[in-house]
Amino acid sequence: MPKKQSYWIQSGKFTLLERFSVLIFGVFTFILLVRILGKEQYGAWMLFISLATLLETARNGFFKNPLIRFSNTENETEKSLIQSTSLVLNILFSIGISIILAIIANPLAEAWQAPELVELLYIFIPTSIILALFFHFDYIQRANFQFFGPF
């Protein structure tokens, strides 16, 4: 098998393994949460997951897709500038979202009648800022076609 073809097969295997692991952990987490949490707590968890998913989808749209696209079209100097700008914007996005969540956590929990949501959002705030760094390096690996690291 040619080396280039072998590379893409390896990359495909790692991507497939990553997708399967996400599926397996998701099913396991669902089973665990359904058995442990009550209806109200599980409802609050679903509201939190929905909100976090919307925010992470926005992060992917604003940072992952453009970083991967433009990192492969520019020279090394421009590539470095794109990556550092993306990191700064990603961190600023996380800080901005964290401030907004801190302000609206209580009113949102009252509006959705889910008092458990406040604690989840306060845990999500520092996690979101830390994950900005993690996701940035994940995006760089994907832009460089290194699929083993994200797996």
Phi and psi restraints in degrees (value plus and minus 20) as a CYANA .aco file:
   2 PRO   PHI     -83.3   -43.3
   2 PRO   PSI     133.0   173.0
   3 LYS   PHI     -80.6   -40.6
   3 LYS   PSI     -61.3   -21.3
   4 LYS   PHI     -84.5   -44.5
   4 LYS   PSI     -61.6   -21.6
   5 GLN   PHI     -85.6   -45.6
   5 GLN   PSI     -60.8   -20.8
   6 SER   PHI     -81.7   -41.7
   6 SER   PSI     -59.1   -19.1
   7 TYR   PHI     -80.8   -40.8
   7 TYR   PSI     -65.4   -25.4
   8 TRP   PHI     -89.9   -49.9
   8 TRP   PSI     -53.1   -13.1
   9 ILE   PHI     -86.0   -46.0
   9 ILE   PSI     -64.7   -24.7
  10 GLN   PHI     -80.2   -40.2
  10 GLN   PSI     -65.1   -25.1
  11 SER   PHI     -82.8   -42.8
  11 SER   PSI     -61.0   -21.0
  12 GLY   PHI     -83.2   -43.2
  12 GLY   PSI     -59.5   -19.5
  13 LYS   PHI     -82.9   -42.9
  13 LYS   PSI     -64.8   -24.8
  14 PHE   PHI     -85.1   -45.1
  14 PHE   PSI     -59.5   -19.5
  15 THR   PHI     -85.0   -45.0
  15 THR   PSI     -62.9   -22.9
  16 LEU   PHI     -83.4   -43.4
  16 LEU   PSI     -63.1   -23.1
  17 LEU   PHI     -82.5   -42.5
  17 LEU   PSI     -58.6   -18.6
  18 GLU   PHI     -83.0   -43.0
  18 GLU   PSI     -65.3   -25.3
  19 ARG   PHI     -83.3   -43.3
  19 ARG   PSI     -62.4   -22.4
  20 PHE   PHI     -85.5   -45.5
  20 PHE   PSI     -59.4   -19.4
  21 SER   PHI     -86.3   -46.3
  21 SER   PSI     -57.9   -17.9
  22 VAL   PHI     -83.2   -43.2
  22 VAL   PSI     -62.5   -22.5
  23 LEU   PHI     -83.2   -43.2
  23 LEU   PSI     -67.1   -27.1
  24 ILE   PHI     -84.8   -44.8
  24 ILE   PSI     -65.7   -25.7
  25 PHE   PHI     -85.1   -45.1
  25 PHE   PSI     -55.5   -15.5
  26 GLY   PHI     -84.2   -44.2
  26 GLY   PSI     -64.8   -24.8
  27 VAL   PHI     -85.4   -45.4
  27 VAL   PSI     -63.8   -23.8
  28 PHE   PHI     -81.0   -41.0
  28 PHE   PSI     -63.9   -23.9
  29 THR   PHI     -83.8   -43.8
  29 THR   PSI     -62.7   -22.7
  30 PHE   PHI     -79.3   -39.3
  30 PHE   PSI     -68.7   -28.7
  31 ILE   PHI     -80.4   -40.4
  31 ILE   PSI     -64.3   -24.3
  32 LEU   PHI     -83.0   -43.0
  32 LEU   PSI     -66.1   -26.1
  33 LEU   PHI     -86.9   -46.9
  33 LEU   PSI     -59.0   -19.0
  34 VAL   PHI     -83.8   -43.8
  34 VAL   PSI     -55.6   -15.6
  35 ARG   PHI     -97.1   -57.1
  35 ARG   PSI     -50.8   -10.8
  36 ILE   PHI    -110.7   -70.7
  36 ILE   PSI     -63.1   -23.1
  37 LEU   PHI    -110.0   -70.0
  37 LEU   PSI     131.5   171.5
  38 GLY   PHI    -101.4   -61.4
  38 GLY   PSI     158.5   198.5
  39 LYS   PHI     -79.4   -39.4
  39 LYS   PSI     -67.9   -27.9
  40 GLU   PHI     -86.4   -46.4
  40 GLU   PSI     -63.4   -23.4
  41 GLN   PHI     -84.8   -44.8
  41 GLN   PSI     -62.3   -22.3
  42 TYR   PHI     -85.6   -45.6
  42 TYR   PSI     -57.4   -17.4
  43 GLY   PHI     -82.1   -42.1
  43 GLY   PSI     -62.7   -22.7
  44 ALA   PHI     -83.4   -43.4
  44 ALA   PSI     -59.2   -19.2
  45 TRP   PHI     -82.9   -42.9
  45 TRP   PSI     -61.5   -21.5
  46 MET   PHI     -86.1   -46.1
  46 MET   PSI     -58.8   -18.8
  47 LEU   PHI     -82.4   -42.4
  47 LEU   PSI     -63.4   -23.4
  48 PHE   PHI     -82.5   -42.5
  48 PHE   PSI     -66.9   -26.9
  49 ILE   PHI     -81.9   -41.9
  49 ILE   PSI     -59.5   -19.5
  50 SER   PHI     -82.6   -42.6
  50 SER   PSI     -64.9   -24.9
  51 LEU   PHI     -85.1   -45.1
  51 LEU   PSI     -65.5   -25.5
  52 ALA   PHI     -83.6   -43.6
  52 ALA   PSI     -57.4   -17.4
  53 THR   PHI     -85.3   -45.3
  53 THR   PSI     -61.3   -21.3
  54 LEU   PHI     -81.0   -41.0
  54 LEU   PSI     -63.1   -23.1
  55 LEU   PHI     -86.4   -46.4
  55 LEU   PSI     -60.2   -20.2
  56 GLU   PHI     -91.6   -51.6
  56 GLU   PSI     -50.8   -10.8
  57 THR   PHI     -85.9   -45.9
  57 THR   PSI     -60.6   -20.6
  58 ALA   PHI     -83.4   -43.4
  58 ALA   PSI     -61.7   -21.7
  59 ARG   PHI     -80.7   -40.7
  59 ARG   PSI     -65.1   -25.1
  60 ASN   PHI     -81.6   -41.6
  60 ASN   PSI     -62.8   -22.8
  61 GLY   PHI     -86.9   -46.9
  61 GLY   PSI     -58.4   -18.4
  62 PHE   PHI    -102.6   -62.6
  62 PHE   PSI     -49.7    -9.7
  63 PHE   PHI    -140.5  -100.5
  63 PHE   PSI     -67.4   -27.4
  64 LYS   PHI     -85.9   -45.9
  64 LYS   PSI     -76.1   -36.1
  65 ASN   PHI     -80.5   -40.5
  65 ASN   PSI     -68.4   -28.4
  66 PRO   PHI     -85.7   -45.7
  66 PRO   PSI     -58.0   -18.0
  67 LEU   PHI     -82.5   -42.5
  67 LEU   PSI     -65.8   -25.8
  68 ILE   PHI     -85.5   -45.5
  68 ILE   PSI     -63.0   -23.0
  69 ARG   PHI     -84.6   -44.6
  69 ARG   PSI     -69.5   -29.5
  70 PHE   PHI    -102.6   -62.6
  70 PHE   PSI     -40.7    -0.7
  71 SER   PHI     -86.6   -46.6
  71 SER   PSI     -47.7    -7.7
  72 ASN   PHI    -113.8   -73.8
  72 ASN   PSI     -20.6    19.4
  73 THR   PHI    -131.8   -91.8
  73 THR   PSI     -25.5    14.5
  74 GLU   PHI    -133.6   -93.6
  74 GLU   PSI     145.2   185.2
  75 ASN   PHI     -96.2   -56.2
  75 ASN   PSI     157.6   197.6
  76 GLU   PHI     -83.1   -43.1
  76 GLU   PSI     -58.0   -18.0
  77 THR   PHI     -84.8   -44.8
  77 THR   PSI     -67.3   -27.3
  78 GLU   PHI     -85.8   -45.8
  78 GLU   PSI     -57.3   -17.3
  79 LYS   PHI     -81.1   -41.1
  79 LYS   PSI     -63.3   -23.3
  80 SER   PHI     -83.9   -43.9
  80 SER   PSI     -60.9   -20.9
  81 LEU   PHI     -85.4   -45.4
  81 LEU   PSI     -61.8   -21.8
  82 ILE   PHI     -82.4   -42.4
  82 ILE   PSI     -64.5   -24.5
  83 GLN   PHI     -85.8   -45.8
  83 GLN   PSI     -63.5   -23.5
  84 SER   PHI     -89.4   -49.4
  84 SER   PSI     -58.9   -18.9
  85 THR   PHI     -83.9   -43.9
  85 THR   PSI     -61.7   -21.7
  86 SER   PHI     -81.5   -41.5
  86 SER   PSI     -61.4   -21.4
  87 LEU   PHI     -82.8   -42.8
  87 LEU   PSI     -66.8   -26.8
  88 VAL   PHI     -82.9   -42.9
  88 VAL   PSI     -65.5   -25.5
  89 LEU   PHI     -85.0   -45.0
  89 LEU   PSI     -57.1   -17.1
  90 ASN   PHI     -83.8   -43.8
  90 ASN   PSI     -63.9   -23.9
  91 ILE   PHI     -86.2   -46.2
  91 ILE   PSI     -62.5   -22.5
  92 LEU   PHI     -83.3   -43.3
  92 LEU   PSI     -58.8   -18.8
  93 PHE   PHI     -80.3   -40.3
  93 PHE   PSI     -65.5   -25.5
  94 SER   PHI     -84.2   -44.2
  94 SER   PSI     -61.5   -21.5
  95 ILE   PHI     -85.5   -45.5
  95 ILE   PSI     -63.4   -23.4
  96 GLY   PHI     -81.6   -41.6
  96 GLY   PSI     -66.6   -26.6
  97 ILE   PHI     -83.1   -43.1
  97 ILE   PSI     -59.2   -19.2
  98 SER   PHI     -83.3   -43.3
  98 SER   PSI     -61.8   -21.8
  99 ILE   PHI     -83.7   -43.7
  99 ILE   PSI     -64.6   -24.6
 100 ILE   PHI     -82.0   -42.0
 100 ILE   PSI     -64.9   -24.9
 101 LEU   PHI     -83.5   -43.5
 101 LEU   PSI     -58.5   -18.5
 102 ALA   PHI     -83.8   -43.8
 102 ALA   PSI     -55.6   -15.6
 103 ILE   PHI     -94.1   -54.1
 103 ILE   PSI     -61.0   -21.0
 104 ILE   PHI    -118.0   -78.0
 104 ILE   PSI     -17.2    22.8
 105 ALA   PHI     -77.8   -37.8
 105 ALA   PSI     -72.4   -32.4
 106 ASN   PHI     -86.7   -46.7
 106 ASN   PSI     -68.8   -28.8
 107 PRO   PHI     -81.1   -41.1
 107 PRO   PSI     -56.9   -16.9
 108 LEU   PHI     -86.1   -46.1
 108 LEU   PSI     -63.1   -23.1
 109 ALA   PHI     -83.6   -43.6
 109 ALA   PSI     -58.5   -18.5
 110 GLU   PHI     -88.0   -48.0
 110 GLU   PSI     -63.6   -23.6
 111 ALA   PHI     -83.1   -43.1
 111 ALA   PSI     -58.6   -18.6
 112 TRP   PHI    -111.0   -71.0
 112 TRP   PSI     -18.8    21.2
 113 GLN   PHI      32.1    72.1
 113 GLN   PSI      28.7    68.7
 114 ALA   PHI    -157.0  -117.0
 114 ALA   PSI      63.2   103.2
 115 PRO   PHI     -82.7   -42.7
 115 PRO   PSI     -44.3    -4.3
 116 GLU   PHI     -87.2   -47.2
 116 GLU   PSI     -39.9     0.1
 117 LEU   PHI     -84.3   -44.3
 117 LEU   PSI     -51.7   -11.7
 118 VAL   PHI     -79.8   -39.8
 118 VAL   PSI     -68.8   -28.8
 119 GLU   PHI     -82.9   -42.9
 119 GLU   PSI     -61.2   -21.2
 120 LEU   PHI     -82.9   -42.9
 120 LEU   PSI     -61.5   -21.5
 121 LEU   PHI     -87.3   -47.3
 121 LEU   PSI     -57.8   -17.8
 122 TYR   PHI     -88.1   -48.1
 122 TYR   PSI     -49.2    -9.2
 123 ILE   PHI     -93.9   -53.9
 123 ILE   PSI     -55.7   -15.7
 124 PHE   PHI     -87.8   -47.8
 124 PHE   PSI     -49.2    -9.2
 125 ILE   PHI     -79.1   -39.1
 125 ILE   PSI     -78.5   -38.5
 126 PRO   PHI     -88.1   -48.1
 126 PRO   PSI     -51.9   -11.9
 127 THR   PHI     -82.5   -42.5
 127 THR   PSI     -59.9   -19.9
 128 SER   PHI     -81.3   -41.3
 128 SER   PSI     -60.1   -20.1
 129 ILE   PHI     -89.2   -49.2
 129 ILE   PSI     -61.5   -21.5
 130 ILE   PHI     -85.3   -45.3
 130 ILE   PSI     -61.0   -21.0
 131 LEU   PHI     -87.0   -47.0
 131 LEU   PSI     -43.0    -3.0
 132 ALA   PHI     -78.0   -38.0
 132 ALA   PSI     -62.9   -22.9
 133 LEU   PHI     -86.9   -46.9
 133 LEU   PSI     -66.2   -26.2
 134 PHE   PHI     -79.0   -39.0
 134 PHE   PSI     -69.0   -29.0
 135 PHE   PHI     -84.6   -44.6
 135 PHE   PSI     -56.0   -16.0
 136 HIS   PHI     -80.5   -40.5
 136 HIS   PSI     -66.9   -26.9
 137 PHE   PHI     -89.5   -49.5
 137 PHE   PSI     -50.5   -10.5
 138 ASP   PHI     -83.7   -43.7
 138 ASP   PSI     -64.1   -24.1
 139 TYR   PHI     -82.7   -42.7
 139 TYR   PSI     -59.9   -19.9
 140 ILE   PHI     -83.9   -43.9
 140 ILE   PSI     -62.6   -22.6
 141 GLN   PHI     -81.4   -41.4
 141 GLN   PSI     -62.5   -22.5
 142 ARG   PHI     -85.6   -45.6
 142 ARG   PSI     -58.7   -18.7
 143 ALA   PHI     -84.1   -44.1
 143 ALA   PSI     -50.1   -10.1
 144 ASN   PHI    -112.9   -72.9
 144 ASN   PSI      -6.6    33.4
 145 PHE   PHI      38.2    78.2
 145 PHE   PSI      18.3    58.3
 146 GLN   PHI    -128.7   -88.7
 146 GLN   PSI      77.7   117.7
 147 PHE   PHI    -115.5   -75.5
 147 PHE   PSI     -29.7    10.3
 148 PHE   PHI     -90.0   -50.0
 148 PHE   PSI     -61.5   -21.5
 149 GLY   PHI     -78.6   -38.6
 149 GLY   PSI     -71.5   -31.5
 150 PRO   PHI     -81.0   -41.0
 150 PRO   PSI     -50.6   -10.6
